[in-house]
Amino acid sequence: MTGDSSRLWIAPRDSQGWHDEYVLAAVNWLCQSLPMAEIDKRMASTESYFQTAKQRWAQGDRVPLYDKQDTISWYLHQALRYADPNLRPDFFLPEGYRIAPLFRRLGQLLPNLLEVGAVDERAARMLKKDKGQPDDALYELLVAGAYISRGWGKVEFLDETPGLGKRNDLLIERGPEHWAIECKRTGRSGYAYEERIAAEKIAQNAHSLSKGQRKSFVALVQYKEEIIELGESYLTSKIEHFLEGSGPFEWDEASSRGVVFDLPWHDLYVVLNHDDIYFGSSRMVELILGQYDPIMDFTMDGTWTPAEGRPLHATWVDQASLVVWRSTSEVAEQRKARHFRSVVGRASQQLPGDSPGAVHVGYENVGGNGVERLRHQLNQQTMLEFDPGKTGLRMVYGNYFMPELVTSRNESCAVSETLAWYPVGGGREVHPLPEHMLFSDEDGLPGEHF
């Protein structure tokens, strides 16, 4: 029951005093951008906000866990709680899993990053002016680290120049060769965000039926049509058919196919007899379904007994519903892909016309909104037809990365990463940074990994 090959592993009770020195180094460097009194005040405020919110979560009130106007302080807070065993009980897995690997990579790159021109100024601006939206700056730091660690002798952040329009983020030089680099970090497109919200509302209606009938179940759904066109009550009739019957209910229609069945408790209860588990985590999903796939989107609701001192963890679960879905709609994928062209279009306008330029587009994929082969093909075709105008745009890199909610007994954080490159306008393929990875010093494997 305790072997790593089995999903019924029990959390280790020893060797948990480890520190992540890379994460700690990154946090310490960033905190040096502010006076100690100011950073201490902001971190104390973030801790107080989190502790208050945590108690409300335990009562079922899902209030924000941090002040969105100071997101970078929340990132620092969670990075420390991952890296320091004394603080680790307050590591909030549903968000910390994407923060920890990012700060770990910054710590690994730090000796090289310190050679980048104006890097301290960029870090300081992130903690001050950009404190509510730090993801752009963090992505720029990763890209700068990739260039300086892969043989470019000079990598420099360019200052913002008020009144003269926006400039590109980086200037890189190696001998006589020089490039202008622009970075655009993007999450889900507007359409993808709307799709996720629509799917969550559909799932919430299913959860309400589960609670109202005190009946636990799992619903697995593959949406064939656009989710945003289906309506919030789309699954209601399917759930009601299941509740009225005595076994699983399956369907296959034009808009979706799926199945609803009784939630299997055995494996979850076996582990809960020994461990507390964060309610609705990937670990809990793995124990219910028998496996966890990072590409799945899901929500979970129910009633559980909070663990003492860790109210977001369940020591027992009395009732639960799990709704898992994935969209395979080609129309939906095409609408998401259109976002790529608009991002590149905006980025290219910040490149000069007197030197070759490259745009890095960073996509953080969370859950089922991952990279699809169809979207990659659409992006590829779009860039072949793209007119860079008077700019020097030659190459577009798509850095797609997915922080993983790991379920392995001896693994704490991981990132899957894919690099795609798109020559612009059908011209000769010229690379300033071929086959690079942002989260690894190694080059990626050739080929398409979608």
C-alpha positions as CSV (number, residue, x, y, z in Angstrom):
1,M,0.0,0.0,0.0
2,T,2.9,2.3,0.5
3,G,4.9,1.8,-2.7
4,D,5.3,4.7,-5.1
5,S,3.9,2.6,-7.9
6,S,0.5,2.5,-6.1
7,R,-1.8,5.5,-5.9
8,L,-2.6,4.3,-2.3
9,W,0.7,5.8,-1.0
10,I,0.7,7.5,2.4
11,A,2.5,10.8,2.8
12,P,6.1,10.4,4.2
13,R,6.4,11.2,7.9
14,D,10.2,11.7,7.8
15,S,12.7,13.7,5.7
16,Q,10.3,16.6,5.4
17,G,12.7,19.2,6.8
18,W,14.1,20.0,3.4
19,H,14.7,23.6,2.2
20,D,14.6,24.7,-1.4
21,E,17.6,26.9,-1.6
22,Y,16.9,28.0,-5.2
23,V,13.5,29.4,-4.2
24,L,14.9,31.1,-1.1
25,A,17.6,32.7,-3.2
26,A,15.0,34.1,-5.7
27,V,12.8,35.4,-2.9
28,N,15.7,37.1,-1.1
29,W,16.9,38.7,-4.3
30,L,13.5,40.1,-5.2
31,C,12.9,41.4,-1.6
32,Q,16.2,43.4,-1.8
33,S,14.4,45.6,-4.3
34,L,12.5,47.3,-1.5
35,P,13.5,48.8,1.9
36,M,13.3,46.1,4.5
37,A,10.6,47.9,6.5
38,E,8.3,48.1,3.5
39,I,8.7,44.4,2.4
40,D,8.2,43.3,6.0
41,K,5.0,45.4,6.2
42,R,3.6,44.0,2.9
43,M,4.5,40.4,3.8
44,A,2.8,40.8,7.2
45,S,-0.3,42.2,5.6
46,T,-0.4,39.3,3.1
47,E,-0.1,36.8,5.9
48,S,-2.9,38.4,7.9
49,Y,-5.1,38.5,4.8
50,F,-4.5,34.8,4.1
51,Q,-5.1,33.6,7.7
52,T,-8.4,35.5,7.9
53,A,-9.5,34.2,4.5
54,K,-8.5,30.6,5.4
55,Q,-10.8,30.5,8.3
56,R,-13.7,31.7,6.1
57,W,-12.9,29.1,3.6
58,A,-13.3,26.4,6.3
59,Q,-16.8,27.7,6.8
60,G,-17.6,27.4,3.1
61,D,-17.1,31.1,2.2
62,R,-14.6,31.2,-0.7
63,V,-13.4,34.7,-0.3
64,P,-10.2,35.9,-2.0
65,L,-7.0,34.6,-0.2
66,Y,-4.9,37.7,-0.9
67,D,-5.1,41.3,-2.0
68,K,-5.2,41.3,-5.8
69,Q,-3.6,44.7,-5.8
70,D,-0.4,43.2,-4.4
71,T,-0.2,39.8,-6.2
72,I,3.6,39.7,-6.1
73,S,3.6,39.7,-2.3
74,W,1.3,36.7,-2.4
75,Y,3.7,35.0,-4.8
76,L,6.6,35.7,-2.4
77,H,4.5,34.5,0.5
78,Q,3.7,31.2,-1.1
79,A,7.2,30.7,-2.5
80,L,8.5,31.0,1.1
81,R,5.9,28.5,2.4
82,Y,7.0,26.0,-0.2
83,A,10.7,26.4,0.4
84,D,10.8,26.6,4.2
85,P,9.6,23.5,6.2
86,N,8.6,25.6,9.2
87,L,6.2,27.6,7.0
88,R,5.0,24.7,4.7
89,P,1.7,24.0,6.5
90,D,0.4,27.2,4.9
91,F,1.5,26.3,1.4
92,F,-1.7,26.7,-0.6
93,L,-1.4,23.9,-3.2
94,P,-4.1,25.1,-5.7
95,E,-2.1,28.2,-6.4
96,G,1.3,27.4,-5.0
97,Y,1.9,24.6,-7.4
98,R,2.3,27.2,-10.2
99,I,4.4,29.6,-8.1
100,A,7.0,27.3,-6.7
101,P,8.5,26.0,-10.0
102,L,8.7,29.6,-11.3
103,F,10.7,30.8,-8.3
104,R,12.8,27.7,-8.3
105,R,13.8,28.4,-11.9
106,L,14.6,32.1,-11.1
107,G,16.9,30.9,-8.3
108,Q,18.7,28.5,-10.7
109,L,19.1,31.3,-13.2
110,L,20.1,34.0,-10.7
111,P,23.9,33.9,-11.2
112,N,23.3,34.5,-14.9
113,L,20.4,36.9,-14.4
114,L,22.7,39.2,-12.3
115,E,24.7,39.7,-15.5
116,V,21.7,41.1,-17.4
117,G,21.7,44.9,-17.8
118,A,19.1,46.7,-15.7
119,V,17.7,43.5,-14.3
120,D,17.6,44.9,-10.7
121,E,15.6,47.9,-12.0
122,R,13.1,45.5,-13.8
123,A,12.7,43.5,-10.6
124,A,12.1,46.7,-8.6
125,R,9.5,47.9,-11.0
126,M,7.7,44.5,-10.7
127,L,7.5,44.9,-6.9
128,K,6.3,48.5,-7.1
129,K,4.5,49.7,-10.3
130,D,3.6,46.2,-11.5
131,K,2.9,44.6,-8.1
132,G,-0.7,43.7,-9.0
133,Q,0.3,42.0,-12.3
134,P,3.7,40.5,-11.9
135,D,3.4,37.7,-14.4
136,D,4.6,39.8,-17.3
137,A,7.8,40.7,-15.5
138,L,8.4,37.2,-14.3
139,Y,8.1,35.9,-17.9
140,E,10.5,38.6,-19.1
141,L,13.1,37.5,-16.4
142,L,12.8,33.9,-17.7
143,V,13.4,34.9,-21.3
144,A,16.3,37.2,-20.3
145,G,17.8,34.3,-18.3
146,A,17.5,32.0,-21.4
147,Y,19.4,34.4,-23.6
148,I,22.2,35.2,-21.1
149,S,22.7,31.5,-20.3
150,R,22.9,30.4,-23.9
151,G,25.8,32.4,-25.2
152,W,24.5,35.9,-25.8
153,G,27.3,38.2,-24.5
154,K,25.0,41.2,-23.8
155,V,21.4,41.0,-22.6
156,E,19.9,44.3,-21.4
157,F,16.4,45.4,-20.3
158,L,15.5,48.7,-22.0
159,D,14.0,51.5,-19.8
160,E,10.5,52.7,-20.4
161,T,10.6,56.1,-22.0
162,P,7.6,58.2,-21.1
163,G,6.2,60.2,-24.0
164,L,8.2,58.3,-26.7
165,G,5.9,55.3,-27.0
166,K,6.5,51.7,-25.9
167,R,9.9,50.1,-26.6
168,N,10.8,46.4,-26.9
169,D,11.7,44.7,-23.6
170,L,15.2,43.4,-24.3
171,L,18.3,44.2,-26.5
172,I,20.6,41.2,-27.1
173,E,24.1,41.3,-28.7
174,R,26.7,38.6,-29.6
175,G,29.6,40.0,-31.6
176,P,28.2,41.9,-34.6
177,E,24.8,40.2,-34.2
178,H,22.0,42.0,-32.4
179,W,18.3,41.5,-32.0
180,A,15.4,43.4,-30.4
181,I,13.2,41.1,-28.2
182,E,9.7,41.6,-27.1
183,C,7.9,39.4,-24.5
184,K,4.2,38.9,-24.1
185,R,2.9,36.8,-21.3
186,T,-0.7,35.7,-21.8
187,G,-3.0,33.5,-19.9
188,R,-6.3,32.3,-21.2
189,S,-7.7,34.4,-24.0
190,G,-10.9,36.3,-23.3
191,Y,-12.8,33.5,-25.0
192,A,-11.1,30.8,-23.1
193,Y,-11.8,32.5,-19.8
194,E,-15.5,32.8,-20.8
195,E,-15.5,29.2,-21.7
196,R,-14.1,28.2,-18.3
197,I,-16.6,30.3,-16.4
198,A,-19.5,28.8,-18.4
199,A,-18.2,25.2,-17.7
200,E,-17.9,26.0,-14.0
201,K,-21.5,27.3,-13.9
202,I,-22.7,24.1,-15.6
203,A,-20.8,22.1,-13.1
204,Q,-22.1,24.1,-10.1
205,N,-25.7,23.2,-11.0
206,A,-24.6,19.6,-10.9
207,H,-23.0,20.1,-7.5
208,S,-26.2,21.7,-6.2
209,L,-28.2,18.7,-7.2
210,S,-25.7,16.4,-5.5
211,K,-26.0,18.4,-2.2
212,G,-29.7,18.7,-2.4
213,Q,-30.2,15.0,-2.9
214,R,-27.3,14.1,-0.6
215,K,-26.1,11.8,-3.4
216,S,-22.4,11.6,-4.3
217,F,-21.4,11.1,-8.0
218,V,-18.8,11.6,-10.7
219,A,-19.7,13.2,-14.0
220,L,-17.3,12.9,-17.0
221,V,-18.2,15.1,-19.9
222,Q,-16.7,15.7,-23.4
223,Y,-18.1,18.8,-25.0
224,K,-18.4,18.6,-28.8
225,E,-19.9,22.1,-29.2
226,E,-19.0,25.4,-27.7
227,I,-19.6,25.3,-24.0
228,I,-20.7,29.0,-23.8
229,E,-23.7,28.2,-26.1
230,L,-25.1,25.4,-23.9
231,G,-26.5,27.2,-20.9
232,E,-26.0,26.8,-17.2
233,S,-28.5,24.0,-16.8
234,Y,-27.1,21.8,-19.5
235,L,-26.2,18.9,-17.3
236,T,-29.3,19.1,-15.1
237,S,-31.4,16.6,-17.0
238,K,-28.4,14.1,-17.2
239,I,-27.9,14.3,-13.5
240,E,-31.6,13.9,-12.8
241,H,-31.7,10.8,-15.0
242,F,-28.9,9.4,-12.9
243,L,-30.5,10.2,-9.6
244,E,-33.8,8.6,-10.7
245,G,-32.0,5.4,-11.8
246,S,-30.1,2.6,-10.1
247,G,-26.9,2.7,-12.0
248,P,-24.6,4.8,-14.3
249,F,-26.3,7.1,-16.9
250,E,-24.6,7.5,-20.3
251,W,-25.4,9.8,-23.2
252,D,-24.0,10.7,-26.6
253,E,-25.6,13.5,-28.5
254,A,-24.6,16.3,-30.9
255,S,-23.3,18.7,-28.2
256,S,-21.6,16.3,-25.8
257,R,-21.1,12.8,-24.6
258,G,-20.5,11.6,-21.1
259,V,-21.4,9.4,-18.1
260,V,-22.6,9.9,-14.5
261,F,-21.9,7.2,-11.9
262,D,-21.7,6.7,-8.2
263,L,-18.5,8.1,-6.6
264,P,-16.2,5.3,-5.7
265,W,-15.1,5.9,-2.1
266,H,-12.8,3.0,-1.3
267,D,-9.4,4.3,-2.2
268,L,-10.1,7.8,-0.8
269,Y,-11.2,6.4,2.5
270,V,-8.2,4.1,2.7
271,V,-5.8,7.0,2.5
272,L,-8.0,9.3,4.6
273,N,-7.6,6.8,7.4
274,H,-3.9,7.9,7.5
275,D,-3.6,11.3,5.8
276,D,-5.4,14.6,5.6
277,I,-6.0,15.6,1.9
278,Y,-6.7,19.0,0.5
279,F,-10.3,18.9,-0.6
280,G,-10.7,19.0,-4.4
281,S,-7.0,18.5,-5.1
282,S,-5.5,16.5,-7.8
283,R,-4.5,13.9,-5.2
284,M,-8.2,13.5,-4.2
285,V,-9.2,13.3,-7.9
286,E,-6.6,10.6,-8.4
287,L,-8.0,8.5,-5.6
288,I,-11.5,8.8,-6.8
289,L,-10.9,8.2,-10.5
290,G,-7.9,5.9,-10.2
291,Q,-5.7,8.4,-12.1
292,Y,-5.2,12.1,-12.6
293,D,-4.5,13.7,-16.1
294,P,-3.2,17.2,-16.1
295,I,-5.2,18.1,-19.2
296,M,-8.5,17.6,-17.5
297,D,-10.6,20.5,-16.2
298,F,-12.6,19.7,-13.1
299,T,-14.5,21.1,-10.1
300,M,-15.4,19.4,-6.9
301,D,-17.9,20.2,-4.1
302,G,-19.1,18.5,-1.0
303,T,-19.1,18.4,2.7
304,W,-16.1,17.3,4.7
305,T,-14.5,17.5,8.2
306,P,-11.6,20.1,8.2
307,A,-8.3,19.0,9.6
308,E,-7.3,20.7,12.9
309,G,-4.9,23.6,12.1
310,R,-5.4,23.0,8.3
311,P,-9.0,23.9,7.5
312,L,-8.5,23.5,3.8
313,H,-7.6,19.8,4.2
314,A,-10.2,17.1,4.8
315,T,-9.7,14.6,7.5
316,W,-12.9,12.9,6.3
317,V,-15.4,13.4,3.4
318,D,-19.1,12.7,3.9
319,Q,-20.5,13.8,0.5
320,A,-18.9,14.9,-2.7
321,S,-19.5,15.5,-6.4
322,L,-16.8,15.6,-9.0
323,V,-17.4,17.1,-12.5
324,V,-14.7,16.5,-15.1
325,W,-14.8,17.9,-18.6
326,R,-12.9,18.6,-21.8
327,S,-13.8,20.6,-24.8
328,T,-13.1,19.1,-28.3
329,S,-15.0,21.7,-30.2
330,E,-13.0,22.8,-33.3
331,V,-14.9,26.1,-33.4
332,A,-13.8,26.8,-29.8
333,E,-10.2,26.1,-30.7
334,Q,-10.3,28.4,-33.7
335,R,-11.6,31.2,-31.6
336,K,-8.8,30.7,-29.0
337,A,-6.2,30.6,-31.8
338,R,-7.3,34.1,-33.1
339,H,-6.0,35.5,-29.8
340,F,-2.5,34.5,-30.8
341,R,-2.5,36.8,-33.9
342,S,-3.7,39.8,-31.9
343,V,-1.0,39.3,-29.3
344,V,1.8,39.1,-31.9
345,G,0.3,42.1,-33.7
346,R,0.5,44.2,-30.6
347,A,4.0,43.0,-29.7
348,S,5.4,43.6,-33.2
349,Q,4.5,47.3,-33.0
350,Q,7.1,47.7,-30.2
351,L,9.9,46.4,-32.3
352,P,12.2,48.8,-34.2
353,G,12.6,48.6,-38.0
354,D,16.4,48.8,-38.1
355,S,17.3,45.4,-36.5
356,P,15.9,41.9,-36.6
357,G,13.3,41.2,-33.9
358,A,11.7,38.3,-32.2
359,V,8.6,38.0,-30.1
360,H,8.2,35.5,-27.3
361,V,4.6,34.6,-26.4
362,G,4.3,32.8,-23.0
363,Y,1.3,30.7,-22.5
364,E,0.7,29.3,-19.0
365,N,-1.8,26.5,-19.5
366,V,-3.8,25.4,-16.5
367,G,-6.0,22.3,-16.5
368,G,-7.7,21.4,-19.8
369,N,-6.9,24.7,-21.6
370,G,-3.7,23.2,-22.8
371,V,-1.9,23.3,-26.1
372,E,-3.7,21.5,-28.9
373,R,-2.3,20.4,-32.2
374,L,-5.1,22.2,-34.0
375,R,-4.2,25.5,-32.4
376,H,-0.5,25.1,-33.1
377,Q,-1.3,24.5,-36.8
378,L,-3.5,27.6,-36.9
379,N,-0.8,29.7,-35.3
380,Q,1.7,28.4,-37.8
381,Q,-0.5,29.3,-40.8
382,T,-1.3,32.7,-39.2
383,M,2.4,33.6,-38.9
384,L,3.2,32.5,-42.5
385,E,0.6,35.0,-43.6
386,F,1.5,37.7,-41.1
387,D,2.7,41.1,-42.4
388,P,5.3,42.6,-40.0
389,G,5.0,46.0,-41.7
390,K,8.0,48.3,-41.1
391,T,9.2,46.3,-38.0
392,G,12.1,43.9,-38.0
393,L,10.0,40.9,-36.8
394,R,11.6,37.7,-38.1
395,M,10.6,35.0,-35.6
396,V,7.9,34.3,-33.1
397,Y,8.4,31.8,-30.2
398,G,5.5,30.2,-28.4
399,N,6.6,29.1,-24.9
400,Y,3.8,26.9,-23.7
401,F,4.2,25.7,-20.1
402,M,1.9,23.8,-17.8
403,P,2.6,23.7,-14.0
404,E,1.6,20.2,-12.9
405,L,-0.5,19.3,-9.9
406,V,1.7,16.3,-9.1
407,T,0.4,13.2,-7.4
408,S,3.6,11.3,-6.9
409,R,4.7,10.5,-3.3
410,N,8.2,12.0,-3.7
411,E,7.6,14.9,-6.1
412,S,6.6,18.3,-5.0
413,C,6.4,20.5,-8.2
414,A,6.9,20.0,-11.9
415,V,6.4,21.9,-15.2
416,S,5.7,20.5,-18.6
417,E,7.0,22.7,-21.4
418,T,6.7,22.9,-25.1
419,L,8.4,25.3,-27.5
420,A,6.9,26.2,-30.9
421,W,8.6,28.6,-33.3
422,Y,6.9,30.4,-36.2
423,P,8.9,32.1,-39.0
424,V,7.2,35.3,-40.0
425,G,5.9,35.9,-43.5
426,G,7.4,32.7,-45.0
427,G,10.9,34.1,-45.0
428,R,14.1,32.3,-44.2
429,E,14.1,30.7,-40.8
430,V,16.4,32.7,-38.6
431,H,16.7,31.8,-34.9
432,P,18.2,33.9,-32.1
433,L,17.4,31.2,-29.5
434,P,16.6,27.8,-31.2
435,E,15.2,24.8,-29.3
436,H,15.4,26.6,-26.0
437,M,13.5,25.8,-22.8
438,L,12.7,28.4,-20.2
439,F,12.5,25.9,-17.2
440,S,15.6,23.9,-18.2
441,D,19.2,24.4,-19.2
442,E,18.8,21.7,-21.8
443,D,17.5,22.1,-25.3
444,G,14.1,20.6,-26.1
445,L,13.5,17.4,-28.0
446,P,12.9,18.1,-31.7
447,G,9.5,17.6,-33.2
448,E,6.0,18.6,-32.3
449,H,4.7,17.7,-28.8
450,F,1.0,18.6,-28.9
